[in-house]
């Protein structure tokens, strides 16, 4: 499968199918590089259009981008949460959910389906993301979408490990950094010599 243009070029652990859109949305902020694709209206609208989260002729106001950034961080918190998510994060997503009107349709074989509104403003795009999350929660793929265990990174990655216990977006970068940091902290706590590196 060819990777869509809206997926970060260096995405090493992509999620399957439509969940990739949620992952890429969360990864519009790269903490390690200090970049945010949803910070400036022009760049944000370009990415949101390419990802199908707003219509081809739609733009994103500063207030809509603030809502999108808040929703992005609330989704990041959901994939990071060990247990019940924070009420504030849930509130942000509830507000996003109530701002759009999903479509009901009936297929030729009589199956009732719920779909996101046609791409329009940010609220419609966020509703689409929430429906993807709902489907992923139902099919078991949601629990494999995680945020990197390095607090200075928090990049969303898809854990394909058999044990489902992946912690790092990249073992060579974040994993080694965190393991060395933890080793130095343990040695320091025990009064031992700090490790070199």
C-alpha positions as semicolon CSV with decimal commas, in nm:
position;residue;x (nm);y (nm);z (nm)
1;X;0,000;0,000;0,000
2;X;0,127;0,345;-0,088
3;X;0,153;0,578;0,210
4;X;-0,076;0,883;0,182
5;X;0,093;1,224;0,158
6;X;-0,051;1,333;0,495
7;X;0,141;1,059;0,681
8;X;0,476;1,176;0,824
9;X;0,757;1,062;0,594
10;X;0,951;0,905;0,882
11;X;0,655;0,706;1,024
12;X;0,822;0,378;1,124
13;X;0,526;0,213;1,298
14;X;0,211;0,302;1,102
15;X;-0,134;0,199;1,219
16;X;-0,352;-0,006;0,984
17;X;-0,630;0,123;0,764
18;X;-0,826;0,426;0,883
19;X;-0,658;0,430;1,226
20;X;-0,353;0,568;1,043
21;X;-0,545;0,894;1,006
22;X;-0,590;0,922;1,383
23;X;-0,222;0,842;1,436
24;X;-0,112;1,099;1,179
25;X;-0,344;1,361;1,330
26;X;-0,186;1,306;1,674
27;X;0,158;1,326;1,512
28;X;0,094;1,670;1,363
29;X;0,286;1,788;1,668
30;X;0,643;1,663;1,688
31;X;0,770;1,750;2,035
32;X;1,125;1,637;1,962
33;X;1,152;1,878;1,667
34;X;0,930;2,147;1,819
35;X;0,701;2,156;1,516
36;X;0,322;2,174;1,496
37;X;0,138;2,142;1,164
38;X;-0,177;2,282;1,326
39;X;-0,015;2,603;1,450
40;X;-0,044;2,820;1,138
41;X;-0,370;2,846;0,940
42;X;-0,211;2,803;0,595
43;X;-0,006;2,493;0,670
44;X;-0,283;2,351;0,887
45;X;-0,547;2,390;0,617
46;X;-0,318;2,226;0,364
47;X;-0,262;1,922;0,589
48;X;-0,628;1,902;0,697
49;X;-0,745;1,913;0,332
50;X;-0,495;1,647;0,224
51;X;-0,610;1,423;0,512
52;X;-0,976;1,478;0,421
53;X;-1,059;1,639;0,755
54;X;-1,189;1,960;0,595
55;X;-1,336;2,021;0,254
56;X;-1,127;2,124;-0,046
57;X;-1,253;2,483;-0,030
58;X;-1,257;2,513;0,349
59;X;-1,010;2,700;0,566
60;X;-0,943;2,679;0,937
61;X;-0,984;2,980;1,163
62;X;-0,750;3,035;1,458
63;X;-1,032;2,929;1,695
64;X;-1,097;2,610;1,494
65;X;-0,726;2,531;1,500
66;X;-0,721;2,579;1,877
67;X;-1,008;2,328;1,902
68;X;-0,822;2,089;1,672
69;X;-0,503;2,114;1,881
70;X;-0,700;2,056;2,201
71;X;-0,870;1,753;2,046
72;X;-0,534;1,623;1,923
73;X;-0,385;1,640;2,272
74;X;-0,699;1,484;2,422
75;X;-0,664;1,192;2,178
76;X;-0,294;1,166;2,267
77;X;-0,400;1,151;2,634
78;X;-0,646;0,871;2,550
79;X;-0,376;0,659;2,393
80;X;-0,145;0,734;2,685
81;X;-0,397;0,675;2,966
82;X;-0,344;0,383;3,199
83;X;-0,700;0,338;3,313
84;X;-0,967;0,606;3,305
85;X;-0,879;0,912;3,096
86;X;-0,879;1,258;3,250
87;X;-1,223;1,423;3,263
88;X;-1,085;1,734;3,095
89;X;-0,969;1,532;2,794
90;X;-1,305;1,356;2,774
91;X;-1,477;1,697;2,792
92;X;-1,277;1,826;2,496
93;X;-1,377;1,522;2,291
94;X;-1,741;1,541;2,402
95;X;-1,751;1,903;2,286
96;X;-1,600;1,801;1,951
97;X;-1,852;1,516;1,918
98;X;-2,148;1,743;1,984
99;X;-2,035;2,006;1,730
100;X;-2,097;1,785;1,425
101;X;-2,384;1,577;1,295
102;X;-2,282;1,233;1,172
103;X;-2,483;1,082;0,885
104;X;-2,698;0,772;0,902
105;X;-2,739;0,565;0,590
106;X;-2,888;0,231;0,495
107;X;-2,695;0,009;0,253
108;X;-2,868;-0,182;-0,030
109;X;-2,859;-0,495;0,186
110;X;-3,033;-0,319;0,475
111;X;-2,734;-0,248;0,701
112;X;-2,767;0,076;0,898
113;X;-2,441;0,267;0,901
114;X;-2,313;0,573;1,082
115;X;-2,063;0,789;0,897
116;X;-1,891;1,120;0,948
117;X;-2,047;1,429;0,794
118;X;-1,919;1,528;0,452
119;X;-1,589;1,712;0,498
120;X;-1,657;2,072;0,586
121;X;-1,517;2,248;0,889
122;X;-1,294;2,117;1,165
123;X;-1,593;1,989;1,366
124;X;-1,685;1,750;1,084
125;X;-1,328;1,622;1,056
126;X;-1,304;1,567;1,431
127;X;-1,632;1,373;1,421
128;X;-1,478;1,151;1,155
129;X;-1,174;1,087;1,376
130;X;-1,398;0,999;1,671
131;X;-1,586;0,747;1,455
132;X;-1,256;0,588;1,353
133;X;-1,161;0,566;1,722
134;X;-1,499;0,405;1,799
135;X;-1,445;0,143;1,528
136;X;-1,089;0,075;1,648
137;X;-1,210;0,032;2,005
138;X;-1,460;-0,224;1,879
139;X;-1,221;-0,422;1,659
140;X;-0,936;-0,430;1,913
141;X;-0,683;-0,218;1,724
142;X;-0,724;0,088;1,949
143;X;-0,521;-0,062;2,233
144;X;-0,225;-0,100;2,000
145;X;-0,211;0,274;1,924
146;X;0,022;0,418;2,186
147;X;0,224;0,726;2,268
148;X;0,599;0,692;2,310
149;X;0,707;0,639;2,671
150;X;0,963;0,919;2,639
151;X;0,787;1,225;2,792
152;X;0,989;1,451;2,564
153;X;0,857;1,270;2,256
154;X;0,503;1,127;2,295
155;X;0,496;1,034;1,923
156;X;0,199;0,808;1,843
157;X;0,299;0,465;1,716
158;X;0,124;0,138;1,640
159;X;0,242;-0,152;1,855
160;X;0,258;-0,465;1,638
161;X;0,444;-0,670;1,900
162;X;0,294;-1,005;1,996
163;X;0,289;-0,909;2,365
164;X;0,134;-0,566;2,297
165;X;0,382;-0,418;2,542
166;X;0,572;-0,182;2,312
167;X;0,677;0,140;2,483
168;X;0,890;0,341;2,241
169;X;0,828;0,491;1,901
170;X;1,190;0,400;1,824
171;X;1,404;0,181;2,047
172;X;1,731;0,322;1,907
173;X;1,631;0,678;1,987
174;X;1,376;0,710;2,266
175;X;1,417;0,363;2,414
176;X;1,791;0,391;2,466
177;X;1,765;0,748;2,591
178;X;1,508;0,651;2,854
179;X;1,683;0,331;2,958
180;X;2,013;0,517;3,003
181;X;1,838;0,796;3,193
182;X;1,673;0,541;3,425
183;X;2,006;0,359;3,477
184;X;2,180;0,685;3,572
185;X;1,896;0,769;3,813
186;X;1,919;0,426;3,981
187;X;2,297;0,452;4,013
188;X;2,270;0,801;4,152
189;X;2,008;0,688;4,406
190;X;2,237;0,407;4,518
191;X;2,533;0,640;4,546
192;X;2,721;0,468;4,262
193;X;2,925;0,631;3,989
194;X;2,724;0,788;3,709
195;X;2,736;0,598;3,382
196;X;2,935;0,738;3,091
197;X;2,732;0,825;2,781
